[in-house]
């Protein structure tokens, strides 16, 4: 039987103590969701490789013996279900734990993940306690004297470039934007302000000109592509507590059930793109102002 989940907040300490150096493959196509998951995993002392789509996940899973695979379900071209089935047919993929990461919590979605060969699932936006508890259930425990696998170099804009003690004023500026639940955003990063600000900075840089996928989907008159863009943005927005964007992106995602891009669907996509560009611009101002007001010599 699987061990019970640890008390809230204890999972991070338990992972550091008993699973440090375990090697994780993260399959996730959205760069903001990648940032969030990588920060949480590396905070727990885990080594992380990132696959940006299902095809990369298959190739990397075949080439390396991972301790666990975190698999986004909805990815373009090769989705998480297809990638899992393919990996289960390979030597490295037969026994490794594969955990679904999904923003859809319906029973049929969970059943589809299990039927494809996944072992468990975590919901998106990722709750740190839930993620750490799931990792503790499925990651093999490491011996105390077992050498940890070396962690890879962190990505650009790594922790050393983050503010160590950001002024309280950044929170007021962020809340003034409207459509943000700052408390929720901080909770998703386990209260680690410097990581939250780093991801906000990445969000502003990534979406400063909107989502090219929305423009391409409108040009192609593809309701399915619009829904996929909405799904991706819903997850990314939820990961930073951008509740207004999350709500509008979720509405666009639901339009995927339509047969075609009707006038109201197109209007919703255009409005979402405008809101995204506006929000990213305001976020850029918040993080720029925070940077300028850091004490001299702050990390």
C-alpha positions as CSV (number, residue, x, y, z in Angstrom):
1,X,0.0,0.0,0.0
2,X,1.1,3.6,-0.7
3,X,2.1,5.7,2.4
4,X,-0.3,8.3,3.6
5,X,0.4,11.9,2.5
6,X,2.5,13.9,4.9
7,X,1.1,16.9,6.8
8,X,0.9,20.1,4.8
9,X,4.3,21.7,4.5
10,X,6.2,18.6,5.5
11,X,6.4,17.1,2.0
12,X,9.2,19.5,0.9
13,X,11.4,18.6,3.9
14,X,10.7,14.9,3.4
15,X,11.7,15.0,-0.3
16,X,14.9,16.9,0.5
17,X,15.8,14.3,3.2
18,X,14.9,11.1,1.4
19,X,14.7,11.7,-2.4
20,X,17.3,14.4,-3.0
21,X,19.0,14.0,-6.4
22,X,16.2,11.8,-7.9
23,X,15.9,12.5,-11.6
24,X,12.5,13.7,-13.0
25,X,11.4,14.2,-16.5
26,X,8.8,17.0,-16.8
27,X,6.8,17.0,-20.1
28,X,5.0,20.3,-20.4
29,X,4.5,22.5,-23.4
30,X,3.7,25.8,-21.7
31,X,6.8,27.8,-20.7
32,X,5.2,29.4,-17.7
33,X,4.0,26.0,-16.4
34,X,7.5,24.7,-17.0
35,X,8.9,27.5,-14.9
36,X,6.5,26.9,-12.0
37,X,7.1,23.1,-12.0
38,X,10.9,23.3,-12.3
39,X,11.1,25.9,-9.5
40,X,9.1,23.6,-7.2
41,X,11.0,20.5,-8.1
42,X,14.4,22.0,-7.8
43,X,13.4,23.5,-4.4
44,X,12.9,19.9,-3.3
45,X,16.4,18.9,-4.4
46,X,15.3,17.0,-7.5
47,X,17.1,17.0,-10.8
48,X,14.8,18.0,-13.7
49,X,14.9,17.5,-17.4
50,X,12.2,19.3,-19.5
51,X,10.5,17.9,-22.6
52,X,8.4,20.6,-24.4
53,X,6.1,18.2,-26.1
54,X,5.0,14.5,-26.2
55,X,7.5,13.5,-28.9
56,X,10.4,14.9,-26.9
57,X,9.1,13.1,-23.8
58,X,9.1,9.8,-25.7
59,X,12.6,10.3,-27.0
60,X,14.0,11.4,-23.6
61,X,12.2,8.7,-21.7
62,X,13.6,6.1,-24.1
63,X,17.2,7.4,-23.8
64,X,17.3,7.9,-20.0
65,X,16.2,5.9,-16.9
66,X,14.2,8.5,-15.0
67,X,13.0,8.0,-11.4
68,X,9.6,9.5,-12.3
69,X,7.9,11.3,-15.2
70,X,5.5,14.2,-14.8
71,X,3.4,14.2,-17.9
72,X,1.1,17.0,-19.1
73,X,-2.0,15.5,-20.7
74,X,-2.9,18.1,-23.3
75,X,0.1,18.8,-25.5
76,X,0.1,19.6,-29.3
77,X,0.8,16.8,-31.9
78,X,1.6,14.0,-29.4
79,X,-0.4,14.4,-26.2
80,X,0.4,12.9,-22.8
81,X,-1.8,9.9,-23.3
82,X,-0.1,8.9,-26.5
83,X,3.3,9.6,-25.1
84,X,2.6,7.4,-22.1
85,X,1.4,4.5,-24.2
86,X,4.5,4.8,-26.3
87,X,6.8,4.9,-23.3
88,X,5.1,1.9,-21.7
89,X,6.2,-0.2,-24.7
90,X,9.9,0.6,-24.1
91,X,12.4,-0.9,-21.5
92,X,12.9,2.4,-19.6
93,X,9.2,3.2,-19.6
94,X,7.8,-0.1,-18.3
95,X,8.3,0.4,-14.6
96,X,8.8,4.1,-14.1
97,X,6.0,6.0,-12.4
98,X,4.2,8.4,-14.8
99,X,2.1,11.1,-13.1
100,X,-0.5,13.0,-15.1
101,X,-0.6,16.8,-14.8
102,X,-4.0,18.0,-15.9
103,X,-6.3,21.0,-15.5
104,X,-9.3,18.7,-16.0
105,X,-10.5,17.0,-12.9
106,X,-13.4,15.1,-14.3
107,X,-13.6,11.3,-13.5
108,X,-13.5,10.5,-17.2
109,X,-10.2,12.4,-17.6
110,X,-8.7,10.6,-14.7
111,X,-9.9,7.3,-16.1
112,X,-8.3,8.0,-19.5
113,X,-5.0,8.7,-17.8
114,X,-5.1,5.4,-15.9
115,X,-6.2,3.5,-19.0
116,X,-3.2,5.0,-20.9
117,X,-0.8,3.6,-18.3
118,X,-0.4,6.5,-15.9
119,X,-0.1,5.8,-12.2
120,X,-1.6,8.9,-10.6
121,X,-2.4,12.6,-11.3
122,X,-1.9,16.0,-9.9
123,X,-4.1,19.0,-10.7
124,X,-3.1,22.2,-12.4
125,X,-2.5,24.9,-11.2
126,X,0.0,22.8,-9.2
127,X,-0.5,23.0,-5.4
128,X,3.0,22.4,-3.9
129,X,1.8,20.3,-1.0
130,X,-0.2,18.0,-3.4
131,X,2.7,17.7,-5.8
132,X,5.2,16.9,-3.0
133,X,2.8,14.3,-1.4
134,X,2.4,12.6,-4.8
135,X,6.2,12.6,-5.4
136,X,6.7,11.0,-2.0
137,X,4.2,8.3,-2.9
138,X,5.9,7.3,-6.1
139,X,9.5,8.2,-6.0
140,X,11.7,5.4,-4.7
141,X,13.4,6.3,-1.5
142,X,17.2,6.9,-1.7
143,X,19.7,5.5,0.8
144,X,21.1,8.0,3.1
145,X,24.6,7.4,1.7
146,X,23.6,7.2,-1.9
147,X,25.3,9.9,-4.0
148,X,22.8,12.3,-5.3
149,X,22.7,12.8,-9.1
150,X,24.1,16.2,-9.9
151,X,21.5,18.9,-10.5
152,X,21.6,20.6,-13.8
153,X,22.4,24.3,-14.1
154,X,19.3,26.4,-13.5
155,X,17.8,28.2,-16.5
156,X,18.4,31.8,-17.4
157,X,17.3,34.3,-14.7
158,X,18.1,31.8,-12.0
159,X,17.7,32.2,-8.3
160,X,20.9,34.2,-8.0
161,X,19.3,37.1,-10.0
162,X,16.2,37.2,-7.8
163,X,15.6,39.8,-5.2
164,X,16.3,38.5,-1.7
165,X,14.0,40.9,0.3
166,X,11.6,42.6,-2.2
167,X,9.7,45.6,-0.9
168,X,6.2,45.2,0.2
169,X,5.1,47.8,-2.3
170,X,5.2,45.3,-5.2
171,X,2.2,43.5,-3.8
172,X,0.1,46.7,-3.7
173,X,1.1,47.5,-7.2
174,X,0.2,44.0,-8.4
175,X,-3.2,44.1,-6.6
176,X,-3.9,47.5,-8.2
177,X,-3.8,45.8,-11.6
178,X,-7.1,44.0,-10.8
179,X,-7.9,40.5,-11.6
180,X,-5.2,39.0,-9.5
181,X,-5.4,36.9,-6.4
182,X,-2.0,37.6,-5.0
183,X,-2.5,35.4,-1.9
184,X,-3.4,32.5,-4.1
185,X,-0.3,33.1,-6.3
186,X,2.0,33.2,-3.3
187,X,0.4,30.0,-1.9
188,X,1.1,28.2,-5.2
189,X,4.8,29.0,-4.6
190,X,4.6,27.9,-1.0
191,X,5.0,31.6,0.1
192,X,8.4,32.0,-1.7
193,X,8.1,35.6,-2.9
194,X,11.3,35.6,-4.9
195,X,10.1,32.6,-7.0
196,X,6.7,34.2,-7.5
197,X,8.2,37.5,-8.8
198,X,10.5,35.5,-11.1
199,X,7.6,33.7,-12.7
200,X,5.6,37.0,-13.0
201,X,8.6,38.4,-14.8
202,X,8.7,35.4,-17.2
203,X,5.0,35.7,-17.8
204,X,5.3,39.3,-18.8
205,X,8.1,38.5,-21.1
206,X,6.4,35.5,-22.7
207,X,3.0,37.2,-23.3
208,X,4.0,40.8,-23.9
209,X,2.8,40.5,-27.5
210,X,0.0,38.1,-26.7
211,X,-0.3,34.5,-27.8
212,X,0.7,33.8,-31.5
213,X,-1.4,30.7,-31.2
214,X,-4.6,32.7,-30.9
215,X,-3.8,34.8,-34.0
216,X,-2.8,31.6,-36.0
217,X,-6.0,29.8,-34.9
218,X,-8.1,32.8,-36.0
219,X,-6.3,32.9,-39.3
220,X,-6.9,29.2,-39.8
221,X,-10.5,29.4,-38.6
222,X,-9.7,26.6,-36.2
223,X,-12.0,26.3,-33.2
224,X,-9.9,23.4,-31.9
225,X,-6.7,25.5,-32.0
226,X,-8.4,28.3,-30.2
227,X,-9.6,25.9,-27.5
228,X,-6.0,24.6,-27.1
229,X,-4.7,28.1,-26.8
230,X,-7.3,28.8,-24.1
231,X,-6.4,25.7,-22.2
232,X,-2.7,26.5,-22.2
233,X,-3.3,30.1,-21.1
234,X,-5.8,29.0,-18.4
235,X,-3.1,26.9,-16.8
236,X,-0.4,29.5,-17.0
237,X,-2.7,32.2,-15.7
238,X,-3.9,30.1,-12.8
239,X,-0.2,29.4,-11.9
240,X,0.3,33.1,-11.1
241,X,-3.1,33.9,-9.6
242,X,-4.3,35.9,-12.6
243,X,-7.9,35.0,-12.0
244,X,-9.5,37.3,-14.6
245,X,-7.2,35.9,-17.4
246,X,-7.8,32.4,-16.1
247,X,-11.6,32.9,-16.4
248,X,-11.5,34.3,-19.9
249,X,-9.1,31.7,-21.1
250,X,-11.3,29.0,-19.7
251,X,-14.3,30.4,-21.5
252,X,-12.3,30.3,-24.8
253,X,-11.3,26.7,-24.1
254,X,-15.0,25.7,-23.7
255,X,-15.7,27.1,-27.2
256,X,-13.8,24.0,-28.5
257,X,-17.1,22.2,-28.3
258,X,-18.4,24.4,-31.1
259,X,-18.4,23.2,-34.7
260,X,-16.8,26.3,-36.1
261,X,-15.4,29.8,-35.2
262,X,-18.6,31.8,-35.0
263,X,-18.6,35.6,-34.5
264,X,-18.9,35.4,-30.7
265,X,-16.0,32.9,-30.5
266,X,-13.8,35.2,-32.6
267,X,-14.8,38.2,-30.5
268,X,-13.9,36.3,-27.3
269,X,-10.5,35.3,-28.7
270,X,-9.7,38.9,-29.8
271,X,-10.9,40.2,-26.4
272,X,-8.7,37.6,-24.6
273,X,-5.7,38.6,-26.7
274,X,-6.2,42.3,-25.8
275,X,-6.6,41.5,-22.1
276,X,-3.4,39.3,-22.1
277,X,-1.3,42.0,-23.8
278,X,-2.7,44.7,-21.3
279,X,-2.0,42.4,-18.3
280,X,1.5,41.5,-19.4
281,X,2.3,45.2,-19.9
282,X,1.1,46.1,-16.4
283,X,3.0,43.1,-15.0
284,X,6.2,44.3,-16.7
285,X,5.7,47.7,-15.0
286,X,5.3,46.0,-11.6
287,X,8.4,43.9,-11.8
288,X,10.4,46.8,-13.3
289,X,9.4,49.1,-10.5
290,X,10.3,46.3,-7.9
291,X,13.7,45.9,-9.5
292,X,14.4,49.6,-9.4
293,X,13.5,49.9,-5.7
294,X,15.6,47.0,-4.5
295,X,18.2,47.9,-1.9
296,X,21.7,48.3,-3.3
297,X,23.6,45.1,-3.3
298,X,20.5,42.9,-3.1
299,X,20.9,39.6,-4.9
